[in-house]
Structures are given as structure tokens and as C-alpha cells.
Amino acid sequence: MKPTLILFLTFLLFQLFFVSCKKDNKSVDNETQSVVDNALCEQEFMRISPAVSERAISTQGVKRMIKGFGYKVFAACPTDTLTGDTTTNMQISPYTGVFVNTTNPPCITLDWGTGCTDPADGVFRSGKLKSTFTKRYGIIGSQATVEAINYKINDITYSGTVKITRLDTGINSSFKTEVINGKCSTATWSINWATSKTVTWKAGYGTLTTADDVVEITGSSSGTNRDGKTFTVNIITPLEKRAHYKHLVKGTLEITPDGLKPRIVDFGNGVEDNIGTFTVNGNTFTFTMQ
């Protein structure tokens, strides 16, 4: 066989081997960043709605109730301050509960100051959440618009607007929660995140403490992870968030990073830990929630 032909065949075999290796590498889809980054934004942004709601229903003038029975007891971290005019439309039938002073509506500001450990879940937070209300919070259709002001967990900043709309009342009250232009970021990376979800109380709404509050979360979201890859999310079974614990402890969702296969993320069966799993192409991987 001529040397030139041998050289050609060797080159051809090398090329076939190289292509085969590339195909094998491409078949291993273990990208975890989208899963981790979505969980990081999900667990904090989705605790804002129940945290604000609990303060609102226990603040005289914001919810239609007198001071006394039915008010939860809150710790000193964060502090809360009520400002604005709580005068409402006093029409009895139907009672609209609209705040008449639209230029100075009531606002509740939750303030962690320069930083304190939130006794609700043991997380060190700083900054403020400022909530502005359109009508009495006990009325279906009432809304709160929450502005995050230098709001951080350790070195992670959470910014954007959270819009909360009451859907119903009672011990299983539910709220539509939208995160608009959400961002979770540090000095070295940034995650964009937006969502429209329903947050429903599973337990603790009618008690005098926040420690037993448990909510279920359904809906969808989308974002861009810290590597610049976009992703979409749809919750399959309701996610469970407990007020006294930082991480999600239950529920499943489907997350699809751009250009990759959908993966099923499982937050567990209720055990309070920071471990989750995701399954893609028949392979299951473990990830750690921050």
C-alpha cells in the first residue's frame, strides 16, 4: 500500500474517532447552573409574598380589623413601619375598601437595617422591602406592590418589583405573585428572573405566629442564569415553602435551558435539607441549593 494512501486512511480514522468523541460528549447533558440559579431566586422571591401578607393582615388600617384579636406576634428583626393615609372609601354596600388618598397610600416597610439574623428562618438579611397598598388587604382584588431596596442575603442582592394580588380569603388564602425585572446578583455574577405564580396558604394563616406558616406555589417562570443561558420553568406538582426554613422542601418542576433537553427537578418529600435532584435523558443528578 502506498505511503500516501496509508497516511490518508490514518487521517480519516482519526477524524471519525474525533467526531465520535464529540457526539459522545454532546450526549452527556449534566448542565446544573440553570437548576441551581432558578432555585436560588425561587426560594427567596417567593417568600416575599407570604412575609408581606402576614404583616399586612396584622397591621391596623391596612386590613379591615381592629387592633387585638387575630394579630400575629413578630420579632424585632425586621422592624416594620406604617406610613401613608389609611383612610378608605366608607361606602357600605358594596364595601370597596379603596384608599382615598392616592398620592399618599399606606406603605409598610420591613427593614433589616445593615443586617440581622431573621428569626423566622435563621437567614441573615439586610436592606428593606417597601410595600404599597391600593385597598384594604382583606378584600379580594387588593394589591400590594413591593419594592426591594438594597435587599440582600449575605452578599446576594435581590432587586426588582413584586406585585401581590389577593385572590380569595380564609385560612387557605391565595395570592397571585408576580416578580417583574427580578435579579439575583453579586459583584461577580447576575441572574435575571421573572415569574407569575399563585401562592396558597397550606397551614398557619389563622394562627398568632409566623413559625407555622406553610405555603404551596404553582405557576411558571423564566430567567437567564449566571452564564448567560436562558431557561423556562413550569411547576408540575406544587412547591412547598415553610416560613421557618430557607429552602424549598417539596414539589417538582420542569426546567428547560435554551438548547438543552427539559429536566425534571425534585425538591424532595418534605425533609428539610438543601439537596435536590434533577433528571434528564434518563440520568439523575444531585444539586445543592445555596
Buried (B, 14 or more C-beta within 10 A) or exposed (E): EEEEEEEEEEEEEEEEEEEEEEEEEEEEBEBBBBBBBBBBBBBBBBBBBBBBBBBBBBBEBBBBBEEEEEBBEBEEBBBBEBEBBBEBEEEEEEBBBBBEEEEEBBBBBBBBEEEBEBBBBEBEBBBBBBBBBBBBBBBEEBBBBBBBEEBBBEEBBBBBEBBBBBEEBEEEBBBBBBBEEBBBBEEEBBBBBBBBBBBBBBBBBEEEBBBEBBBBBBBBBBBBBBEEBBBBBBBEEBBBBBBBBBBBBBBBBBBBBEEBEBBBBBBBEEEEEBEBBBBBEEEEBEBEBB
